[in-house]
């Protein structure tokens, strides 16, 4: 079965694309942002838009900097509580991906109020509130609009010691790549919309997308972690490519080592995947190469848009055991070493 049969309506029927699959394709986004961000840039702005990082960071004093981010999207699942929980988990993840600690959030809510029952909208907000409670933060306000499609997300505000700030820049040749969560959420979401996702797949999807990326706080304090990001709408290959471009380095991925959600390989091979996967591949240009001997589904899996995906860390070889221990202690049992950073022009080779 899929989401509960008792659902009076399907939230996903209101959205043209769900979760982080709604993101504008990477190539198009680069064209849109070209030449922007050239205004006032104070020295306290430690991180802006220059490397497409996960959040902005503004230094307050020697030991404190504010981390600010926002993320919102249309429904990826039909259950309103689950939708709210996934969206909130995804938004807070950007704080953890900078090595920061979340402080509070603001809700961003757009709903077709003439089509969705008030109770359904309330359940979406309750899902977000439940995740914020697990993260130990309040929702201190927000903004609502009447919109054609349901939209929910958060502005998330956090804090970080500038000495522990982690960016998507800074990866070094020889670094190992550690991924915190399996990939395949986008494929699950496509299967859900086509009524091809069973109960086990749905449970795996919800467990992954609502698991807070709390290891980021500990990883931020580790000198051996040189770069950190989270894998979301641009897929594993796309977010690794951002690390490579920001670090002026290349990467080699071991496809066989990448953790996958159960059943997603078969679904991908059967043609079940999102349109965002194709847009991602086009957006990478020739900067991502996939070895000829890999399964045909490899391209779909590597470009699959992850909603509330895992942290991706580039760390020194001697730090790998400690990084994996941090993940394991927080319940990320499938965290794995999936490749390495190498010298060269920014690109990703998958073998």
N, C-alpha and C positions, 0 to 999 in steps of 0.2 A: 504494500500500500504506500501511498505518498503521505503528504501532510494529512492531518486528521480529516476523515470523511465528513464530519459534522460541520466543516467550514461552510458558512452561508455564501461565500463568494471567494474568488481566487484573486488575491492581491496582485499576483504576477500578471493577470490579464489587463491591469491598468497601465503597465509599464512597457515601453518599447525596448528596454534593456534593463537587466537587474544587477544590483550590486556594483562592484568595481568594473564590471563589463560595460557600464555606462560611460566610462572615461573616454575622453577624446583620444583618438589614435595618436601614438607617440610622434609620428612624422608631422601630422597636422598640428599638434600642440606646439612643436618646435617652431613651425611657421607662424603660428599665432603669437607666440611669445618673443619672436625675434625682434630685437631692438627695444624691448620693454625693460623696465627696471633700472633705467638710467637716471632716475631722479635723485633726491637727497639720500645719501647712504652714509649715516653716521658711523663712526668707528665702533660704537657699541653694538651695531648689528653684526653679530658674529657669523650668522648664516642667513642668507636671503634666497634669491631664486637662481643664483649663478650656477649651481650644479644640480638643479632639480631635486633638492634634498627633501626630506620628509616633513620638516617644520622650520619655521623661522626661530632664530635664537637672538635675544637681546640682552646684553650684559648689564647687570645692575651694579655689581661691585666685584671685588676680586674672587669671591667664592659663590656668587649667585648670578644666574642668568635665567631669564624667562624663556620658556619654550612655548610657542603658540602655533596651532594648526587647526584646520577644519576639514571635515569630510562628510559627505552626504550623498545619498543615491536613492534610486527607486527600488521597489521590492525584489528580492532575490528568492524569497519563499512566500508561501501563502499565509502561514500562521502569523498574525500581527505581532504577538509577543516575541516570536523568534526573529522577525524582521527587525524590530527595535533593538533587540539584544545584539544581533549581528552588526548593525550599523554603528552602535555605540562602541562595541569592541574594536571595530575597524578604525574608528576615529581616534580612540585613545592610544592605539598601537603606535601612531606616529610620535607620541611623547616617548614611549619606551625605546623606539628606534633611534632616538637621539641620545640615549643613555640617561634620559630624564625620569623624574617622578611626577605623576599627574597631581594637580592641585584641585581643579574644579572644571566644570564644563558648562556650556550654554547649549540649549537645544535649538536646532533648526528644523522647522516643521512646515511642510507644504502639503496640503491635503485637498482632494476634491470633496468638499464638505457636503455637496448635494448628492454624492454617490456612495460615500462610505458612512456607515452608522457611527454615531459618536462613540459607542462602546468599542468598536474596532480601532478607532483612532486612539482612544484611551489606552488600549492594550499595547499599541505600538510604543507609546510613551512609557508605559510600565516596563516593557522589555528593556528600554534604554536605561531607565532608572535602576533596574535590578543589576545591570552590568556596572554602572557607576558605583553602586553600593559595594559590589565585590572589589572594585578598584579602590575603594575607600575615599571616594570624592563625591561632593554634592553637585547637583545641577542647579546653578545659581540664577537661571533665567533663560532667555532665548528670544526667538522671533517666530511668528506663524504667518502663513499666507494661504489663501485659497488658490489651489493650483489644479491643473488638469490631471497630473499624475501624482500618486503619493510619493512624497520625498521626506526622508528623515535622516538626521545626522547630528553631529555635535561640533561646536567649537571646543577644543580641548586646550587647557592651559596647564603648563607644568613648570618645573624648576630643575636646574642642573648646575652642578659645579662646573665652570668652564674648563677646568682641568680634566673633567670626566666626559666632556662633550664628545659624542661620536657622530661622524658624518658619513656620507657615502663616498667621500674623498679620503685618501690616505692609505688605500690598500697598497701593499708592496709585493714585488716579485718574490715568490717563495711562500707567500701567505696561503694557508688552507682556507677553503670556503666551507662554512658550516650552515646548514639550513635547518630551521627549528621545526617546521611543520611539513607534512606531505603536501603535494600539489594535486590538483584535479577538481577544485571547488567549482570552477566555471563549467566543467563537463557535467558535474552533478546538477548544477542549476539548469543547464540545457535539458538534461534528462527529466528533471522535475516538470518543466514546462511541457514536455512531450509525454508525460505520464509513463516514463520508463525508469523511474527511480524507485527502488524498493525500500522497505522500512529500514533495513540495515544501512543502505546508502544515505538515506535521509538523516539517520541518527549520527552517522560519521560526519556528515556535512555540518550539522548543528554543533556537534562536539568540537570540531576544528574551528569553525568561524566564531564561536563564542569563548574560546580559550584566550584569555588575556596574555599578551606578550611580555609578562612581567620580568623574564630574564634580562631584558634590556637594561634594567636598572643596575644589576650586578655586572653585566658586560661592559657598561660604561665606565666602571671603576677599574677595569682590567687593562693594564698597559699593553698587554699582548694582543688586544683587539684593536685593529688599526682602522677598520671601516665597518659600518653597520647600516642596514636599511631593512625595510620590510617588503615582502613580495606581495604586490596587489595587482592592479588592473593591467599592467603591461606584461604580466607573466614573469616567470623565472628568468628567461633569457633577457627580457627587456630591462628588468631592474638590476640584473648583473651587468648588463651593458652600461647602465648609468654609473655603476661603481667604476667600471673600466674607464669611461670617459672622464669622470671626475678625478680619477687617480692617474690618468695617462698610462694605462697598463692594459694588458690583455688577460683573458681567462680561458682556462680549459675545464670543461665540465665532463665528468664521468657519468654518462647517462644511466648506466646500470646501478649507480650508487644513489640516485635521486629517489627519495621516498615518495611513493604514490598512494593515493587513497584507493581502497579496495574497489575493483571493478572498473576503474576509469580507463584503463588501457583498452578493454573490450568495448566500452562505450565509444571511445574515440575512434577505434577501428571500424565501428559500425556507422560512423558519420555523425555521432552525437557530440556536438561542440558548439560554441557560441560564435557569432559573427565577429566579436571582438578579437578572437584568436586570429582570424584571417587578417584583420586590420593591423594587429600587432606585428605579424610577420612582414607585411608590406612596409610598415613603419621602420623596421629594423634596417631596411635596405640590404646591403651586402656585408653588414657588420656582424652578422651571426651566421656561422656555418655549421651544418649538420653532416656528420660522416655518412657516406653512402650505405654502409652496412647496418645502420640502425633501423628499427621497425618503422613502417610508414606512419604510425601514430605519433612518433617522436616529435614531429613539428607541432602537432596540435597540443601535446602535453607541455612543451616548452613555452608555447605562446599563450597557454590557457590563462585567462584573467583570474587571479585569486582575489576573493573577497575576504578581508581579514586574514591574510596569509601569514606565513611564518617569518621570523627574523632571519636575515642572511648576514652572516658575519665573516669578515676576512681577518684571520688571525695568524700570528706567528706559529710555526709548527710546534714549538715547545709549549704553546698555550692551548693546543687542541683538547687535551684531556680535561683541563680545567673548564674550558668553554662547554664541552659536552656534559660535564658534571653539573654545571649551572642549569643547563636545560633539563637534565634528568631530574634534578632535585625539585624543579618546578612542575613536573608532570609531563614534560615533552619527551616521551619515551622513544619517538622515532626520529629525533634530531640526528643528523648524519653529516659526515664529511663528504662533499659532493664534487670537489674539484680544487683547483688552485689558481692563484694569480701568477702570471708570467710577464716577463718584459716584452714589449712590443706595442704596435699601434693599437688603440682601443678597439677591441672586437672580442667576440665570444666564439670559441670552437667547442663543439660538442662531439665527443667520441664514445 
